[in-house]
Amino acid sequence: MEYFLQQLINGLTLGSIYGLIAIGYTMVYGIIGMINFAHGDIFMIGAFVSLIVFLIVIGLGVTWIPLVLLIVLLVAMLVTSAYGWTVERLAYRPLRGSFRLAPLITAIGMSIFLQNYVQIAQGARVKSLPPVITGGYTLMEVDGFTVQISNIQIIIMIVTVVLMAIFAYIIARTPLGRAQRATEQDAVMASLLGINVDRTISLTFVIGAALASVAGLMFVLYYGVIDFYIGFIAGIKAFTAAVLGGIGSLPGAMLGGLIIGLIETFWSAYFSIEYKDVAAFSILAIVLIFLPSGLLGKPSVEKV
Amino acid sequence: MSSTDAGKQPAGRPILQVQGVDAFYGHIQALHGVSLDVHYGEIVTMIGANGAGKSTLMMTIFGHPRARNGRIIFDGWDITDEPTHHIARRGISLVPEGRRIFQRMTVLENLQLGAELAPDSHFDEDLAFVYSLFPVLQKRQNQRAGTLSGGEQQMLAIGRALMGKPRFLMLDEPSLGLAPLLVQQVFDALRQLNEEHNMTIFLVEQNAWHALRLAHRAYVLVNGRVTMSGTGKELLEKEEVRAAYLGGGH
């Protein structure tokens, strides 16, 4: 039981990170019906920007960690959003209205480009950051086994919940959110009402990238090591999470992220760490056989 | 029909000028050199059979599809090549073919989307106005728009268009699929908008009888070409029009 609780905490932490990345996949799919395969690499960029800004801020002599993290968070969101915006502007917008596979191919190209770009600019070696946020709480102690939650885990979960709340509010209640949902349902009609559809799509990429950058920052703080390749694996997992939850559904993306994180963690804990990815993808396959549109997805007609 | 009295016809300057416009859907030419004018304060209708190009004309004014030749001028501005949302921001609203309401959003959200172009300070007032025209929308305001009946969806589409405070309202077959009583209600609302709020209205209709009685002036579109024009009254009396579009059914 104690072991189970401990793994639950670990799994929810990992799932939070996947969920934040998955939002970007599902939002972009919802609004333009394409899978942005470069999104995982946007997350990787977010992690690198976080690390670099962290070292710079520390180097400048700021030592109060909460302030450092706040600066890192804001700068990482800003810079990573700019990457997200640029990717859409350069690689996807010119192909809007072209055949369905074209943006998919440029997305894969963009993904490879971003990986190589970071590899060349930052080197292929693993980058590391010593633990910044340490300490934690012991929740219970039974027969010498302790259930602990570390401060970084608490922070990751709180940040995720807060971001999701803000994000859900934006989508449900603000003019931008309305414009996004309208564009998703009928882009031509949205433009007839004076909505700038291109701008709305750009902002969707910006929001997705901002959330991914936060995931990147938390990844750096939690694991302490990153390389140019982390975006690929995390991206595939988050994409899986989005499909599992029902692609196009925002709560689905978060739910899918948590489930993938939990499966991975529990599989590693109870069976074998080697097959954790197989487990995650197997669950995906099984769910899709019985629920083709995912857990919370609406059965929809193919978007053309 | 007091609104079609000759003395009431506004003789103002044109708000919309369509000049020799060609438009294509893929390789098929849908409009052939269409020209027409709508003046400030007028109700103008375009009648024509199914497939004559009426809806294409409406959408071409908004750049979907773009006019291949010719020019479209709104309020003195050449809007032929403007982005669709810019055209909308000049003060034109369209109630499009098929209504195109946002099915998965609430009635209120649809109306809020319509108000995108109007200043926020007017929202409550505009909403009250739309609800006064179509009280059923108020009762349904928190319902998903997709659950409304066809007639209610049509009212919502018109209400949404009005929320943008347009100077120029275009409607594509507002009577389509409506029960006769509702048709009357919709046309009464249009007349009221024109007379009391001085709104310029351009509508295309298959329901020629209603449309011609409402309109100050009218055009007839056949296979993508304007073949006839005149006051609503004149066209109502023309034998060709009666035979082709009134069908003696009314």
Chai-1 contact restraints between the chains, C-beta under 6 A:
chainA,res_idxA,chainB,res_idxB,connection_type,confidence,min_distance_angstrom,max_distance_angstrom,comment,restraint_id
A,R178,B,L113,contact,1.0,0.0,6.0,A-B,restraint_1
A,A182,B,F102,contact,1.0,0.0,6.0,A-B,restraint_2
A,A182,B,L113,contact,1.0,0.0,6.0,A-B,restraint_3
A,Q185,B,F102,contact,1.0,0.0,6.0,A-B,restraint_4
A,D186,B,R100,contact,1.0,0.0,6.0,A-B,restraint_5
A,V188,B,H64,contact,1.0,0.0,6.0,A-B,restraint_6
A,M189,B,R100,contact,1.0,0.0,6.0,A-B,restraint_7
A,S191,B,T84,contact,1.0,0.0,6.0,A-B,restraint_8
A,S191,B,H85,contact,1.0,0.0,6.0,A-B,restraint_9
A,L192,B,F62,contact,1.0,0.0,6.0,A-B,restraint_10
A,L192,B,A88,contact,1.0,0.0,6.0,A-B,restraint_11
A,L192,B,L94,contact,1.0,0.0,6.0,A-B,restraint_12
A,L193,B,L113,contact,1.0,0.0,6.0,A-B,restraint_13
A,L193,B,E116,contact,1.0,0.0,6.0,A-B,restraint_14
A,G194,B,H85,contact,1.0,0.0,6.0,A-B,restraint_15
A,G194,B,A88,contact,1.0,0.0,6.0,A-B,restraint_16
A,G194,B,R89,contact,1.0,0.0,6.0,A-B,restraint_17
A,G194,B,E116,contact,1.0,0.0,6.0,A-B,restraint_18
A,G194,B,L117,contact,1.0,0.0,6.0,A-B,restraint_19
A,I195,B,H85,contact,1.0,0.0,6.0,A-B,restraint_20
A,I195,B,E116,contact,1.0,0.0,6.0,A-B,restraint_21
A,N196,B,H85,contact,1.0,0.0,6.0,A-B,restraint_22
